[in-house]
Amino acid sequence: MKKFTLKSRTGLALTGVVVLAAGFGLSAVRSNAAQEKPAAISRPALTVTSALPTQISLPIKLSANGNIAAWQEAIIGSEANGLRLAEIRAAIGDSVSAGQILAVFAPEAVQADVAAARAALAEAEANAADATANAARARSLQSSGALSAQQINQYFTGEQTAKARVESANANLAAQQLRLKHTELRAPDSGVISARTATVGAVVGAGTELFRMIRQGRLEWRAEVTSNELASLKPGSTALVTAANGSQLKGVVRMVAPTVDPQTRSALVYVDLPVDDKMMSAKAGMFARGEFELGSSTAMTVPQASIVVRDGFSYVFRLNADSRVTQLKVTTGRRLGDRVEVIDTLAPSAQVVVSGAGFLNDGDLVKNVAAAPLVVPATVPASAAVAAKK
């Protein structure tokens, strides 16, 4: 086996030193290169706009549901008994005035009764005239003794009886004339015909319903409210009523029911609606919803676009000084235009993200840019305030 000399050992040692130095050099170069490479820069997740919460005057609203009904309904029936209905002059939906003829009964039988009553009256008046003359002659002979006291009393009694028969005949004639007047069925008030059961040719009895009428064409909204809401409603308050057909009517509270239903714990509020002779906007029997106008109050609001709804809850994203956002859970209230009331405490100086809020997560880095000038809805005057929030 070949032995290593001192010279060969020295050469190997020098080679190892060179390799080691080269390794150190390479490590130093890599270390310097790593130090010279710039650090990664964080980029914004989204470009957004922001806005400050704004205090504005919002209407107070009280929402309710109910039915539209006639203010008062008049039932028009026959006062004539056993007469044939000869003519009908009104139909369902007609607007009629007080005293207008709605139907006519055949008057022949009553006219005959009137003629007979007149004849009976004429006979009674003739008999009364004769009895009066006899009584006058008896009075003239009373002091002479030509007639007995009994005969004189008979003449006086005959006079009084004849006068009573005249009065009876007059009353009978008046009754027959009233029957003749009842052959014309007239409207008791102005209004709109809502139902008709009258049929030409029918012989009806006294009291039979022939027409039904909405008096004066007035309708009302009977709103159902809970017991704890009654205190905020007073006669004279205004309400905006939306009927099932979409028409909107401005009504006024006429009366609040004096009792509460013990089963449902709700009470009725009667709201007068504008008179519409043709009832084109709303009709009796319609369901309607409405809002009572109770005034206005100041509220902290944010743009509607800043509200993000997730999992059934509402959130806003507050923009922090480090350009990162914080998700805050809020409770929303009334709305006016594109402004939404935030009931929770939200600092007036808190910047909330408006555009792009729906794409953010808590802690995201964003870039804030200037937004268009804020247009705040005009405050609501107290006289035009709209009804209480739920």
C-alpha positions in Angstrom: 0.0 0.0 0.0 1.2 3.4 -1.0 2.1 5.8 1.8 1.2 9.5 1.8 4.1 11.8 2.0 4.3 15.1 3.9 4.0 16.9 0.7 0.8 15.1 -0.4 -0.7 15.8 3.0 0.0 19.4 2.8 -1.7 19.6 -0.7 -4.8 18.0 0.6 -5.0 20.4 3.5 -4.7 23.4 1.2 -7.4 22.0 -1.1 -9.8 21.7 1.9 -9.1 25.2 3.0 -9.9 26.5 -0.5 -13.2 24.5 -0.7 -14.2 25.8 2.7 -13.4 29.4 1.8 -15.4 29.0 -1.4 -18.4 27.7 0.6 -18.2 30.6 3.0 -18.0 33.0 0.1 -21.1 31.6 -1.6 -23.0 31.8 1.7 -22.0 35.4 2.1 -23.1 36.2 -1.4 -26.5 34.6 -0.9 -26.9 36.4 2.4 -26.2 39.8 0.8 -28.6 39.0 -2.1 -31.3 38.1 0.4 -30.7 41.3 2.3 -30.8 43.4 -0.9 -34.2 41.8 -2.1 -37.1 44.3 -1.1 -40.0 43.0 1.2 -43.4 42.2 -0.3 -45.9 45.1 -0.3 -49.6 44.5 1.0 -52.2 45.5 -1.7 -55.7 46.8 -0.9 -58.5 44.2 -1.4 -60.9 46.8 -2.9 -61.3 50.4 -3.8 -64.3 51.9 -1.8 -66.0 55.1 -0.9 -67.0 56.1 2.6 -69.4 58.5 4.3 -70.1 59.8 7.7 -73.4 59.1 9.6 -75.8 62.0 9.3 -78.5 63.1 11.6 -81.8 64.0 9.8 -85.4 64.3 10.8 -87.4 61.1 10.0 -91.1 60.6 10.1 -92.6 58.4 12.9 -94.8 55.7 11.5 -97.3 53.4 13.0 -98.3 50.7 10.5 -101.6 48.8 10.7 -103.9 46.6 8.7 -107.6 46.6 8.4 -110.7 46.5 6.1 -112.4 49.3 4.2 -116.1 49.5 5.1 -119.1 51.8 4.6 -119.3 54.7 7.0 -123.0 54.0 7.4 -125.2 51.7 5.4 -128.9 52.6 4.8 -131.5 49.8 4.1 -134.3 51.1 1.9 -137.5 49.0 2.2 -141.1 49.1 1.1 -143.7 51.0 3.3 -146.5 49.9 1.0 -148.1 46.5 1.7 -149.2 44.1 -1.0 -148.5 46.4 -4.0 -146.9 45.3 -7.2 -143.5 46.7 -8.1 -144.1 48.4 -11.5 -140.8 50.3 -12.2 -137.2 50.3 -11.0 -135.2 53.5 -11.5 -131.9 52.8 -9.7 -129.2 50.2 -10.2 -126.2 49.1 -8.2 -123.4 51.6 -8.3 -125.7 54.6 -9.0 -125.1 57.8 -7.1 -128.5 59.1 -5.9 -129.5 62.2 -4.0 -131.9 62.5 -1.1 -135.5 62.3 -2.2 -134.8 60.7 -5.6 -137.3 58.1 -6.8 -135.7 54.6 -6.8 -138.8 52.5 -7.6 -142.5 52.9 -8.3 -145.3 50.6 -7.2 -148.6 50.2 -9.2 -150.8 53.0 -7.7 -154.3 52.0 -9.1 -155.5 50.2 -6.0 -154.4 53.0 -3.7 -155.8 55.7 -5.9 -159.2 53.9 -5.7 -158.9 53.9 -1.9 -158.1 57.6 -1.9 -161.2 58.3 -4.0 -163.3 56.3 -1.6 -161.9 58.1 1.4 -162.7 61.5 -0.2 -166.3 60.4 -0.8 -166.6 59.2 2.8 -165.2 62.6 3.9 -167.7 64.5 1.8 -170.6 62.4 3.2 -169.4 63.0 6.7 -169.1 66.7 6.1 -172.7 66.8 4.7 -174.0 64.9 7.8 -172.1 67.2 10.0 -173.6 70.2 8.4 -177.1 68.8 8.9 -176.4 67.9 12.5 -175.0 71.4 13.2 -178.1 73.0 11.7 -180.4 70.8 13.9 -178.4 71.6 16.9 -178.6 75.3 16.2 -182.5 75.1 15.9 -182.6 73.2 19.2 -180.6 75.9 20.9 -183.0 78.6 19.7 -186.0 76.6 21.0 -184.4 75.5 24.3 -185.9 78.4 26.3 -189.4 78.1 24.7 -190.1 74.7 26.1 -191.2 73.3 22.6 -188.6 70.6 22.9 -187.8 68.4 25.8 -184.4 68.4 27.3 -183.9 64.8 26.0 -184.6 65.9 22.4 -182.3 68.9 22.7 -179.5 66.7 24.1 -179.9 64.3 21.2 -179.5 67.1 18.7 -176.3 68.3 20.5 -174.9 64.7 20.6 -175.7 64.3 16.9 -173.7 67.4 16.1 -170.7 66.3 18.1 -170.9 62.8 16.5 -171.1 64.2 13.0 -168.0 66.4 13.7 -166.1 63.3 15.0 -167.0 61.4 11.8 -165.6 64.2 9.7 -162.4 64.1 11.6 -162.3 60.3 11.2 -162.9 60.6 7.5 -160.1 63.2 7.2 -157.7 60.9 9.0 -158.7 58.0 6.7 -158.1 60.2 3.6 -154.7 61.3 5.0 -153.8 57.6 5.5 -154.8 56.7 2.0 -152.9 59.7 0.6 -149.8 58.6 2.5 -150.2 55.1 1.0 -150.3 56.7 -2.4 -147.2 58.7 -1.6 -145.5 55.4 -0.6 -146.0 54.0 -4.1 -142.9 56.0 -4.9 -139.9 54.6 -3.1 -137.5 57.5 -2.5 -133.9 57.7 -1.2 -133.7 58.7 2.4 -130.3 60.3 1.9 -127.7 60.9 -0.8 -125.2 58.1 -1.4 -124.3 55.1 -3.6 -126.5 52.1 -4.2 -124.6 49.1 -3.0 -127.2 46.3 -3.3 -130.6 45.8 -5.0 -133.1 43.0 -4.4 -136.1 44.8 -6.1 -137.6 42.9 -9.0 -140.2 44.3 -11.4 -143.6 42.6 -11.0 -142.9 41.4 -7.4 -145.7 41.9 -4.8 -143.8 42.8 -1.6 -144.9 43.3 1.9 -144.2 46.2 4.2 -140.7 46.3 5.4 -139.2 44.2 2.6 -135.6 45.3 1.8 -135.4 46.5 -1.8 -132.1 48.5 -1.9 -129.0 49.1 0.3 -127.1 52.3 0.1 -123.8 53.7 1.4 -124.8 56.9 2.9 -123.2 60.0 1.4 -120.8 57.7 -0.4 -118.5 57.8 2.6 -116.0 55.0 3.3 -113.9 54.4 6.3 -110.8 52.3 7.1 -111.1 50.2 10.2 -107.5 49.7 11.3 -106.6 47.1 13.9 -103.9 48.3 16.4 -102.6 46.7 19.6 -103.4 47.9 23.0 -100.1 49.6 23.7 -100.4 51.6 20.4 -103.7 53.2 21.3 -102.2 55.9 23.4 -100.3 57.4 20.4 -103.5 57.8 18.3 -105.9 60.7 18.6 -108.9 61.9 16.6 -107.6 64.2 13.8 -104.4 62.3 13.2 -103.8 61.6 9.5 -103.1 58.3 7.8 -101.9 57.1 4.4 -104.1 54.1 3.4 -103.0 51.8 0.6 -105.9 49.7 -0.7 -105.5 46.2 -2.2 -105.7 47.6 -5.7 -102.7 49.8 -5.0 -104.6 53.1 -4.8 -103.5 55.4 -1.9 -105.9 57.6 0.1 -105.2 60.2 2.7 -107.5 59.7 5.7 -108.2 61.3 9.0 -108.9 59.4 12.3 -112.5 60.0 13.3 -112.7 57.8 16.4 -110.7 55.3 18.4 -112.8 52.4 19.6 -113.6 52.7 23.4 -113.1 49.0 23.9 -110.4 46.3 23.2 -111.2 42.9 21.9 -110.4 40.5 24.8 -109.5 37.7 22.4 -107.0 39.5 20.2 -106.1 42.4 22.5 -106.5 44.7 19.5 -108.8 47.7 19.0 -110.3 49.4 16.0 -109.4 52.9 14.8 -111.9 54.4 12.4 -110.3 56.5 9.7 -112.5 58.6 7.4 -111.5 58.3 3.7 -112.1 61.0 1.0 -115.6 60.9 -0.6 -115.6 59.3 -4.0 -119.1 59.1 -5.5 -118.0 56.4 -8.0 -115.8 54.6 -5.4 -113.1 54.0 -8.1 -110.1 54.2 -5.7 -111.4 52.0 -2.9 -114.4 49.8 -2.3 -116.2 48.6 0.8 -114.9 45.1 1.8 -111.3 45.7 0.5 -108.3 44.8 2.7 -106.0 47.8 3.2 -102.8 48.6 5.0 -101.8 52.0 6.2 -99.5 54.2 8.2 -100.5 56.7 10.8 -98.7 60.0 10.8 -97.6 60.8 14.3 -94.8 63.4 13.8 -91.1 63.2 13.3 -87.8 62.8 15.3 -84.1 63.2 14.7 -82.2 60.0 13.9 -78.7 58.9 13.0 -78.7 57.6 9.4 -76.3 56.0 6.9 -76.6 55.4 3.2 -78.6 52.3 2.3 -75.7 51.0 0.3 -73.6 50.8 3.4 -75.9 48.3 5.1 -74.8 44.7 4.4 -77.2 41.9 5.4 -75.6 38.6 6.2 -77.2 35.6 7.9 -80.3 37.6 8.7 -78.4 40.4 10.5 -77.4 43.9 9.4 -73.8 45.1 9.4 -71.7 48.2 8.4 -68.0 48.3 7.8 -66.1 51.1 9.7 -63.0 52.4 8.0 -60.1 52.7 10.4 -57.1 55.0 10.3 -54.9 52.1 9.0 -57.2 51.7 5.9 -58.5 48.5 7.3 -62.2 47.9 7.9 -64.0 46.6 11.0 -67.4 44.8 10.7 -70.0 46.2 13.1 -73.4 44.6 13.7 -76.2 47.3 13.7 -80.0 47.5 14.1 -81.8 49.4 11.4 -85.0 51.4 11.8 -86.9 53.9 9.7 -86.1 54.7 6.1 -86.4 57.9 4.0 -85.2 57.8 0.4 -81.8 56.1 0.4 -81.1 56.9 4.1 -81.5 54.2 6.8 -81.7 54.9 10.5 -79.1 53.1 12.6 -80.6 52.6 16.1 -77.3 51.4 17.7 -74.8 53.9 18.9 -72.6 54.9 16.0 -70.1 57.7 16.5 -70.7 60.7 14.2 -67.1 60.6 13.3 -67.1 56.9 12.2 -66.4 56.6 8.5 -68.6 53.8 7.0 -67.9 52.1 3.7 -70.6 52.8 1.1 -69.7 51.4 -2.3 -68.2 48.0 -2.2 -69.3 47.2 1.3 -71.0 43.9 0.2 -67.6 42.5 -1.0 -65.6 43.1 2.2 -64.7 41.0 5.2 -63.6 42.0 8.7 -60.1 43.3 8.6 -59.7 43.8 4.9 -57.3 46.5 3.6 -59.1 48.9 1.3 -58.4 52.0 -0.7 -60.7 54.9 0.0 -61.5 57.4 -2.8 -63.6 60.5 -2.8 -67.4 60.0 -3.2 -70.0 62.2 -4.9 -71.4 65.0 -2.7 -73.9 63.6 -0.2 -77.5 64.6 -0.8 -79.5 64.5 2.5 -83.3 64.2 2.2 -85.2 67.3 3.4 -86.5 67.2 6.9 -90.0 66.2 7.3 -92.3 69.0 8.7 -94.2 68.1 11.8 -97.5 68.8 10.0 -96.7 66.3 7.3 -95.1 63.6 9.5 -95.8 60.0 8.6 -96.8 57.3 11.1 -95.0 55.3 13.9 -92.4 52.7 13.4 -93.2 49.1 14.3 
